[in-house]
Amino acid sequence: MHAILDQLDPAIAVLLIEHDMDIAFAFAERVTVLHQGRVLTEGQKDEVSTNADVQQIYLGMSAAE
């Protein structure tokens, strides 16, 4: 999948629905995370990946990690 996504023109917008966060963070510049049908957070991938709620709910990390 990475090869196909990497070949796309960066000027076009792509809606990627992906549950594998490694793939989502590798490809996306901006990320919107939904939880139970509502926006949990959105922003640059670095901001989203360090969000405590995202880490707990989707990345399986606790606050202590």
C-alpha positions in Angstrom: 0.0 0.0 0.0 2.9 2.4 0.8 4.1 2.2 -2.8 0.8 3.2 -4.2 0.3 6.1 -1.8 3.9 7.3 -2.3 3.2 7.6 -6.1 0.3 10.0 -5.7 0.7 13.7 -6.5 1.2 15.5 -3.1 -1.0 18.3 -4.5 -4.2 16.2 -4.3 -6.2 15.5 -1.2 -6.6 11.9 -0.1 -9.1 10.6 2.5 -7.5 7.6 4.0 -9.5 5.5 6.5 -7.0 3.3 8.3 -6.9 1.5 11.6 -3.2 0.7 11.4 -1.8 3.9 13.0 1.7 3.2 11.7 0.5 3.4 8.1 -1.7 6.5 8.9 1.2 8.4 10.5 3.7 7.4 7.8 1.5 8.7 5.0 -0.5 11.6 6.5 0.5 15.2 7.2 -2.7 16.0 9.0 -4.7 13.5 11.0 -8.3 13.5 12.3 -9.0 10.9 14.9 -12.6 9.8 15.5 -13.7 8.0 18.6 -17.3 6.6 18.9 -18.4 8.8 15.9 -17.0 12.1 17.2 -13.8 13.9 16.5 -11.4 13.2 19.3 -8.6 15.4 18.0 -7.1 16.6 14.8 -3.9 18.3 13.7 -0.4 17.6 12.4 0.6 14.0 12.8 3.2 14.8 15.5 0.6 16.6 17.6 -1.9 13.8 17.2 0.5 11.0 18.0 1.5 12.6 21.3 -2.1 13.3 22.4 -2.7 11.4 25.6 -6.2 10.2 24.6 -5.0 8.9 21.2 -2.1 7.2 22.9 -4.4 5.5 25.4 -7.3 4.6 23.1 -5.5 3.8 19.8 -1.9 3.2 20.5 -2.3 1.1 23.7 -0.1 3.3 25.8 -0.8 4.4 29.3 0.1 7.9 30.7 3.2 6.3 32.4 4.7 5.1 29.1 
